[in-house]
């Protein structure tokens, strides 16, 4: 899954912030998934209706990180979220 792909968040995910981490609970499987501050912010932007590419642009302005590092990290995160059924192509 790439940052340029259209995605859809699973309707079965509940989000809570706990101690600086964003915790995702997949109600369908009962699985918890923890995101660090950057991953949590990415998820929040996606929840707000941003595309992955739009969320990436916002993160580049909010965090001191190179585009190359951020792109690699976000694409890895999207792969992991997809593998766990938290996002789907769409």
N, CA, C and O atoms as CSV, one atom per row, in Angstrom:
chain,resi,resn,atom,element,x,y,z
A,1,UNK,N,N,0.853,-1.173,0.000
A,1,UNK,CA,C,0.000,0.000,0.000
A,1,UNK,C,C,0.901,1.238,0.000
A,1,UNK,O,O,1.857,1.336,0.769
A,2,UNK,N,N,0.565,2.172,-0.883
A,2,UNK,CA,C,1.369,3.380,-1.066
A,2,UNK,C,C,0.629,4.605,-0.543
A,2,UNK,O,O,-0.587,4.574,-0.351
A,3,UNK,N,N,1.367,5.674,-0.317
A,3,UNK,CA,C,0.766,6.930,0.142
A,3,UNK,C,C,-0.168,7.529,-0.899
A,3,UNK,O,O,-1.045,8.325,-0.564
A,4,UNK,N,N,0.014,7.150,-2.158
A,4,UNK,CA,C,-0.840,7.668,-3.224
A,4,UNK,C,C,-2.123,6.860,-3.385
A,4,UNK,O,O,-3.006,7.255,-4.146
A,5,UNK,N,N,-2.241,5.740,-2.682
A,5,UNK,CA,C,-3.435,4.903,-2.766
A,5,UNK,C,C,-4.595,5.523,-1.992
A,5,UNK,O,O,-4.406,6.151,-0.950
A,6,UNK,N,N,-5.784,5.334,-2.523
A,6,UNK,CA,C,-6.986,5.701,-1.769
A,6,UNK,C,C,-7.244,4.589,-0.760
A,6,UNK,O,O,-7.142,3.406,-1.083
A,7,UNK,N,N,-7.577,4.983,0.462
A,7,UNK,CA,C,-7.838,3.984,1.491
A,7,UNK,C,C,-9.156,4.288,2.190
A,7,UNK,O,O,-9.716,5.379,2.082
A,8,UNK,N,N,-9.621,3.286,2.903
A,8,UNK,CA,C,-10.822,3.418,3.714
A,8,UNK,C,C,-10.515,2.820,5.074
A,8,UNK,O,O,-10.001,1.705,5.169
A,9,UNK,N,N,-10.832,3.569,6.136
A,9,UNK,CA,C,-10.617,3.063,7.485
A,9,UNK,C,C,-11.709,2.066,7.824
A,9,UNK,O,O,-12.858,2.236,7.417
A,10,UNK,N,N,-11.361,1.042,8.558
A,10,UNK,CA,C,-12.342,0.049,8.978
A,10,UNK,C,C,-13.365,0.681,9.919
A,10,UNK,O,O,-13.015,1.466,10.800
A,11,UNK,N,N,-14.618,0.332,9.720
A,11,UNK,CA,C,-15.684,0.795,10.616
A,11,UNK,C,C,-15.632,0.104,11.969
A,11,UNK,O,O,-16.319,0.516,12.904
A,12,UNK,N,N,-14.834,-0.931,12.081
A,12,UNK,CA,C,-14.751,-1.741,13.298
A,12,UNK,C,C,-13.656,-1.284,14.259
A,12,UNK,O,O,-13.349,-1.985,15.223
A,13,UNK,N,N,-13.061,-0.107,14.005
A,13,UNK,CA,C,-11.941,0.359,14.832
A,13,UNK,C,C,-12.386,1.491,15.753
A,13,UNK,O,O,-13.008,2.462,15.321
A,14,UNK,N,N,-12.051,1.339,17.031
A,14,UNK,CA,C,-12.282,2.370,18.035
A,14,UNK,C,C,-10.916,2.923,18.429
A,14,UNK,O,O,-9.960,2.168,18.604
A,15,UNK,N,N,-10.832,4.240,18.565
A,15,UNK,CA,C,-9.564,4.904,18.853
A,15,UNK,C,C,-9.603,5.580,20.211
A,15,UNK,O,O,-10.594,6.219,20.563
A,16,UNK,N,N,-8.521,5.441,20.980
A,16,UNK,CA,C,-8.367,6.133,22.263
A,16,UNK,C,C,-6.926,6.569,22.404
A,16,UNK,O,O,-6.007,5.869,21.980
A,17,UNK,N,N,-6.734,7.754,23.016
A,17,UNK,CA,C,-5.384,8.213,23.325
A,17,UNK,C,C,-5.080,7.837,24.759
A,17,UNK,O,O,-5.847,8.135,25.674
A,18,UNK,N,N,-3.938,7.171,24.942
A,18,UNK,CA,C,-3.532,6.707,26.264
A,18,UNK,C,C,-2.059,7.027,26.453
A,18,UNK,O,O,-1.203,6.445,25.787
A,19,UNK,N,N,-1.761,7.949,27.357
A,19,UNK,CA,C,-0.377,8.255,27.695
A,19,UNK,C,C,0.490,8.642,26.516
A,19,UNK,O,O,1.630,8.187,26.425
A,20,UNK,N,N,-0.013,9.473,25.603
A,20,UNK,CA,C,0.772,9.920,24.469
A,20,UNK,C,C,0.776,8.965,23.295
A,20,UNK,O,O,1.364,9.267,22.256
A,21,UNK,N,N,0.130,7.815,23.439
A,21,UNK,CA,C,0.008,6.853,22.356
A,21,UNK,C,C,-1.436,6.805,21.908
A,21,UNK,O,O,-2.346,7.033,22.705
A,22,UNK,N,N,-1.647,6.513,20.655
A,22,UNK,CA,C,-2.995,6.277,20.164
A,22,UNK,C,C,-3.184,4.770,20.082
A,22,UNK,O,O,-2.423,4.063,19.421
A,23,UNK,N,N,-4.208,4.301,20.764
A,23,UNK,CA,C,-4.521,2.874,20.771
A,23,UNK,C,C,-5.713,2.638,19.862
A,23,UNK,O,O,-6.731,3.323,19.959
A,24,UNK,N,N,-5.575,1.661,18.979
A,24,UNK,CA,C,-6.653,1.263,18.091
A,24,UNK,C,C,-7.149,-0.096,18.554
A,24,UNK,O,O,-6.354,-1.006,18.788
A,25,UNK,N,N,-8.441,-0.233,18.685
A,25,UNK,CA,C,-9.042,-1.519,19.028
A,25,UNK,C,C,-9.902,-1.957,17.867
A,25,UNK,O,O,-10.856,-1.273,17.497
A,26,UNK,N,N,-9.569,-3.093,17.294
A,26,UNK,CA,C,-10.367,-3.677,16.230
A,26,UNK,C,C,-11.460,-4.507,16.885
A,26,UNK,O,O,-11.197,-5.589,17.410
A,27,UNK,N,N,-12.692,-3.994,16.853
A,27,UNK,CA,C,-13.808,-4.668,17.503
A,27,UNK,C,C,-14.102,-6.027,16.888
A,27,UNK,O,O,-14.594,-6.922,17.575
A,28,UNK,N,N,-13.807,-6.192,15.606
A,28,UNK,CA,C,-14.069,-7.457,14.932
A,28,UNK,C,C,-13.174,-8.576,15.453
A,28,UNK,O,O,-13.624,-9.709,15.622
A,29,UNK,N,N,-11.898,-8.254,15.708
A,29,UNK,CA,C,-10.957,-9.295,16.136
A,29,UNK,C,C,-10.580,-9.196,17.612
A,29,UNK,O,O,-10.050,-10.147,18.186
A,30,UNK,N,N,-10.859,-8.028,18.234
A,30,UNK,CA,C,-10.462,-7.827,19.626
A,30,UNK,C,C,-8.995,-7.478,19.780
A,30,UNK,O,O,-8.467,-7.508,20.892
A,31,UNK,N,N,-8.330,-7.150,18.689
A,31,UNK,CA,C,-6.902,-6.863,18.703
A,31,UNK,C,C,-6.642,-5.385,18.962
A,31,UNK,O,O,-7.281,-4.516,18.368
A,32,UNK,N,N,-5.684,-5.109,19.868
A,32,UNK,CA,C,-5.214,-3.752,20.126
A,32,UNK,C,C,-4.002,-3.475,19.263
A,32,UNK,O,O,-3.191,-4.363,18.999
A,33,UNK,N,N,-3.891,-2.231,18.829
A,33,UNK,CA,C,-2.761,-1.817,18.013
A,33,UNK,C,C,-2.331,-0.453,18.515
A,33,UNK,O,O,-3.145,0.470,18.533
A,34,UNK,N,N,-1.068,-0.291,18.929
A,34,UNK,CA,C,-0.577,0.975,19.477
A,34,UNK,C,C,0.223,1.761,18.457
A,34,UNK,O,O,1.040,1.203,17.725
A,35,UNK,N,N,-0.023,3.071,18.414
A,35,UNK,CA,C,0.703,3.956,17.508
A,35,UNK,C,C,1.447,5.011,18.313
A,35,UNK,O,O,0.916,5.544,19.287
A,36,UNK,N,N,2.677,5.311,17.906
A,36,UNK,CA,C,3.430,6.382,18.561
A,36,UNK,C,C,2.824,7.731,18.169
A,36,UNK,O,O,1.801,7.771,17.485
A,37,UNK,N,N,3.434,8.819,18.588
A,37,UNK,CA,C,2.872,10.158,18.362
A,37,UNK,C,C,2.676,10.456,16.874
A,37,UNK,O,O,1.630,10.974,16.483
A,38,UNK,N,N,3.665,10.137,16.044
A,38,UNK,CA,C,3.558,10.429,14.617
A,38,UNK,C,C,2.517,9.516,13.964
A,38,UNK,O,O,1.687,9.979,13.182
A,39,UNK,N,N,2.562,8.246,14.279
A,39,UNK,CA,C,1.576,7.314,13.739
A,39,UNK,C,C,0.167,7.661,14.186
A,39,UNK,O,O,-0.786,7.546,13.415
A,40,UNK,N,N,0.041,8.087,15.441
A,40,UNK,CA,C,-1.256,8.496,15.960
A,40,UNK,C,C,-1.785,9.726,15.266
A,40,UNK,O,O,-2.978,9.816,14.978
A,41,UNK,N,N,-0.906,10.679,14.995
A,41,UNK,CA,C,-1.319,11.888,14.278
A,41,UNK,C,C,-1.726,11.549,12.850
A,41,UNK,O,O,-2.692,12.108,12.331
A,42,UNK,N,N,-0.998,10.637,12.213
A,42,UNK,CA,C,-1.340,10.173,10.871
A,42,UNK,C,C,-2.748,9.578,10.880
A,42,UNK,O,O,-3.561,9.892,10.011
A,43,UNK,N,N,-3.036,8.724,11.857
A,43,UNK,CA,C,-4.355,8.111,11.961
A,43,UNK,C,C,-5.436,9.178,12.159
A,43,UNK,O,O,-6.498,9.110,11.540
A,44,UNK,N,N,-5.166,10.160,13.020
A,44,UNK,CA,C,-6.145,11.228,13.253
A,44,UNK,C,C,-6.442,11.990,11.972
A,44,UNK,O,O,-7.596,12.323,11.700
A,45,UNK,N,N,-5.415,12.268,11.188
A,45,UNK,CA,C,-5.610,12.968,9.923
A,45,UNK,C,C,-6.439,12.132,8.954
A,45,UNK,O,O,-7.287,12.658,8.233
A,46,UNK,N,N,-6.185,10.821,8.944
A,46,UNK,CA,C,-6.991,9.930,8.102
A,46,UNK,C,C,-8.446,9.916,8.565
A,46,UNK,O,O,-9.363,9.931,7.744
A,47,UNK,N,N,-8.654,9.888,9.882
A,47,UNK,CA,C,-10.014,9.935,10.425
A,47,UNK,C,C,-10.724,11.236,10.048
A,47,UNK,O,O,-11.942,11.261,9.874
A,48,UNK,N,N,-9.951,12.310,9.925
A,48,UNK,CA,C,-10.509,13.615,9.559
A,48,UNK,C,C,-10.811,13.716,8.066
A,48,UNK,O,O,-11.252,14.764,7.594
A,49,UNK,N,N,-10.576,12.635,7.319
A,49,UNK,CA,C,-10.905,12.621,5.900
A,49,UNK,C,C,-9.771,12.934,4.957
A,49,UNK,O,O,-9.975,13.035,3.748
A,50,UNK,N,N,-8.568,13.090,5.501
A,50,UNK,CA,C,-7.412,13.347,4.642
A,50,UNK,C,C,-7.000,12.054,3.937
A,50,UNK,O,O,-7.152,10.962,4.484
A,51,UNK,N,N,-6.486,12.191,2.736
A,51,UNK,CA,C,-5.894,11.046,2.046
A,51,UNK,C,C,-4.523,10.783,2.685
A,51,UNK,O,O,-3.996,11.652,3.379
A,52,UNK,N,N,-3.943,9.607,2.463
A,52,UNK,CA,C,-2.588,9.384,2.985
A,52,UNK,C,C,-1.587,10.441,2.507
A,52,UNK,O,O,-0.731,10.874,3.278
A,53,UNK,N,N,-1.691,10.854,1.246
A,53,UNK,CA,C,-0.763,11.869,0.716
A,53,UNK,C,C,-0.979,13.215,1.396
A,53,UNK,O,O,-0.013,13.916,1.694
A,54,UNK,N,N,-2.232,13.585,1.643
A,54,UNK,CA,C,-2.521,14.844,2.331
A,54,UNK,C,C,-2.038,14.791,3.779
A,54,UNK,O,O,-1.506,15.774,4.296
A,55,UNK,N,N,-2.221,13.656,4.421
A,55,UNK,CA,C,-1.751,13.491,5.800
A,55,UNK,C,C,-0.226,13.591,5.848
A,55,UNK,O,O,0.330,14.194,6.766
A,56,UNK,N,N,0.440,13.009,4.874
A,56,UNK,CA,C,1.902,13.080,4.789
A,56,UNK,C,C,2.362,14.528,4.707
A,56,UNK,O,O,3.305,14.919,5.394
A,57,UNK,N,N,1.705,15.323,3.875
A,57,UNK,CA,C,2.073,16.734,3.732
A,57,UNK,C,C,1.923,17.474,5.059
A,57,UNK,O,O,2.776,18.284,5.423
A,58,UNK,N,N,0.842,17.197,5.777
A,58,UNK,CA,C,0.628,17.835,7.077
A,58,UNK,C,C,1.726,17.435,8.060
A,58,UNK,O,O,2.237,18.276,8.800
A,59,UNK,N,N,2.087,16.155,8.068
A,59,UNK,CA,C,3.121,15.685,8.993
A,59,UNK,C,C,4.474,16.295,8.688
A,59,UNK,O,O,5.256,16.557,9.602
A,60,UNK,N,N,4.763,16.527,7.410
A,60,UNK,CA,C,6.034,17.161,7.050
A,60,UNK,C,C,6.147,18.562,7.641
A,60,UNK,O,O,7.247,19.013,7.960
A,61,UNK,N,N,5.020,19.250,7.789
A,61,UNK,CA,C,5.061,20.599,8.374
A,61,UNK,C,C,5.061,20.551,9.901
A,61,UNK,O,O,5.524,21.491,10.548
A,62,UNK,N,N,4.546,19.467,10.483
A,62,UNK,CA,C,4.415,19.378,11.940
A,62,UNK,C,C,5.625,18.756,12.630
A,62,UNK,O,O,5.868,19.029,13.805
A,63,UNK,N,N,6.379,17.935,11.926
A,63,UNK,CA,C,7.499,17.213,12.539
A,63,UNK,C,C,8.796,17.505,11.791
A,63,UNK,O,O,8.785,17.760,10.587
A,64,UNK,N,N,9.900,17.466,12.507
A,64,UNK,CA,C,11.214,17.668,11.922
A,64,UNK,C,C,11.726,16.320,11.419
A,64,UNK,O,O,12.435,15.601,12.123
A,65,UNK,N,N,11.347,16.001,10.187
A,65,UNK,CA,C,11.703,14.713,9.597
A,65,UNK,C,C,11.879,14.916,8.100
A,65,UNK,O,O,11.222,15.760,7.490
A,66,UNK,N,N,12.775,14.131,7.520
A,66,UNK,CA,C,12.960,14.233,6.067
A,66,UNK,C,C,11.811,13.533,5.357
A,66,UNK,O,O,11.202,12.611,5.900
A,67,UNK,N,N,11.525,13.973,4.154
A,67,UNK,CA,C,10.447,13.382,3.361
A,67,UNK,C,C,10.711,11.902,3.099
A,67,UNK,O,O,9.782,11.094,3.123
A,68,UNK,N,N,11.967,11.542,2.848
A,68,UNK,CA,C,12.306,10.154,2.547
A,68,UNK,C,C,12.036,9.237,3.734
A,68,UNK,O,O,11.473,8.154,3.574
A,69,UNK,N,N,12.435,9.670,4.914
A,69,UNK,CA,C,12.221,8.869,6.128
A,69,UNK,C,C,10.730,8.762,6.427
A,69,UNK,O,O,10.225,7.680,6.727
A,70,UNK,N,N,10.027,9.892,6.344
A,70,UNK,CA,C,8.602,9.887,6.622
A,70,UNK,C,C,7.855,8.994,5.637
A,70,UNK,O,O,6.989,8.217,6.040
A,71,UNK,N,N,8.179,9.095,4.360
A,71,UNK,CA,C,7.515,8.265,3.351
A,71,UNK,C,C,7.700,6.779,3.646
A,71,UNK,O,O,6.743,6.006,3.602
A,72,UNK,N,N,8.922,6.391,3.943
A,72,UNK,CA,C,9.195,4.978,4.235
A,72,UNK,C,C,8.432,4.523,5.474
A,72,UNK,O,O,7.843,3.443,5.480
A,73,UNK,N,N,8.441,5.345,6.522
A,73,UNK,CA,C,7.749,4.981,7.761
A,73,UNK,C,C,6.237,4.895,7.560
A,73,UNK,O,O,5.597,3.968,8.054
A,74,UNK,N,N,5.668,5.855,6.839
A,74,UNK,CA,C,4.216,5.852,6.639
A,74,UNK,C,C,3.774,4.714,5.734
A,74,UNK,O,O,2.720,4.122,5.963
A,75,UNK,N,N,4.554,4.397,4.715
A,75,UNK,CA,C,4.181,3.269,3.858
A,75,UNK,C,C,4.281,1.957,4.619
A,75,UNK,O,O,3.458,1.064,4.417
A,76,UNK,N,N,5.275,1.825,5.491
A,76,UNK,CA,C,5.374,0.626,6.331
A,76,UNK,C,C,4.177,0.558,7.282
A,76,UNK,O,O,3.616,-0.515,7.502
A,77,UNK,N,N,3.792,1.701,7.841
A,77,UNK,CA,C,2.641,1.732,8.735
A,77,UNK,C,C,1.369,1.361,7.989
A,77,UNK,O,O,0.560,0.587,8.501
A,78,UNK,N,N,1.177,1.897,6.789
A,78,UNK,CA,C,0.000,1.542,5.994
A,78,UNK,C,C,-0.041,0.043,5.702
A,78,UNK,O,O,-1.105,-0.573,5.750
A,79,UNK,N,N,1.106,-0.537,5.401
A,79,UNK,CA,C,1.165,-1.989,5.160
A,79,UNK,C,C,0.735,-2.758,6.401
A,79,UNK,O,O,-0.024,-3.723,6.316
A,80,UNK,N,N,1.228,-2.320,7.551
A,80,UNK,CA,C,0.897,-3.003,8.805
A,80,UNK,C,C,-0.582,-2.830,9.145
A,80,UNK,O,O,-1.237,-3.782,9.568
A,81,UNK,N,N,-1.109,-1.617,8.962
A,81,UNK,CA,C,-2.527,-1.365,9.228
A,81,UNK,C,C,-3.391,-2.213,8.286
A,81,UNK,O,O,-4.407,-2.771,8.701
A,82,UNK,N,N,-2.986,-2.303,7.036
A,82,UNK,CA,C,-3.719,-3.106,6.066
A,82,UNK,C,C,-3.673,-4.591,6.417
A,82,UNK,O,O,-4.690,-5.282,6.358
A,83,UNK,N,N,-2.496,-5.070,6.780
A,83,UNK,CA,C,-2.342,-6.485,7.148
A,83,UNK,C,C,-3.191,-6.859,8.354
A,83,UNK,O,O,-3.603,-8.010,8.498
A,84,UNK,N,N,-3.453,-5.877,9.223
A,84,UNK,CA,C,-4.268,-6.125,10.414
A,84,UNK,C,C,-5.742,-5.776,10.210
A,84,UNK,O,O,-6.524,-5.815,11.160
A,85,UNK,N,N,-6.123,-5.436,8.985
A,85,UNK,CA,C,-7.512,-5.161,8.658
A,85,UNK,C,C,-8.039,-3.830,9.152
A,85,UNK,O,O,-9.252,-3.629,9.208
A,86,UNK,N,N,-7.138,-2.905,9.514
A,86,UNK,CA,C,-7.562,-1.616,10.038
A,86,UNK,C,C,-7.833,-0.599,8.940
A,86,UNK,O,O,-8.572,0.363,9.149
A,87,UNK,N,N,-7.234,-0.808,7.765
A,87,UNK,CA,C,-7.515,-0.005,6.585
A,87,UNK,C,C,-7.640,-0.948,5.394
A,87,UNK,O,O,-7.078,-2.043,5.375
A,88,UNK,N,N,-8.392,-0.488,4.410
A,88,UNK,CA,C,-8.534,-1.243,3.169
A,88,UNK,C,C,-8.339,-0.292,2.003
A,88,UNK,O,O,-8.547,0.916,2.126
A,89,UNK,N,N,-7.938,-0.852,0.867
A,89,UNK,CA,C,-7.860,-0.040,-0.347
A,89,UNK,C,C,-9.276,0.397,-0.684
A,89,UNK,O,O,-10.243,-0.341,-0.496
A,90,UNK,N,N,-9.365,1.622,-1.188
A,90,UNK,CA,C,-10.715,2.014,-1.544
A,90,UNK,C,C,-10.838,3.409,-1.876
A,90,UNK,O,O,-11.932,3.873,-2.197
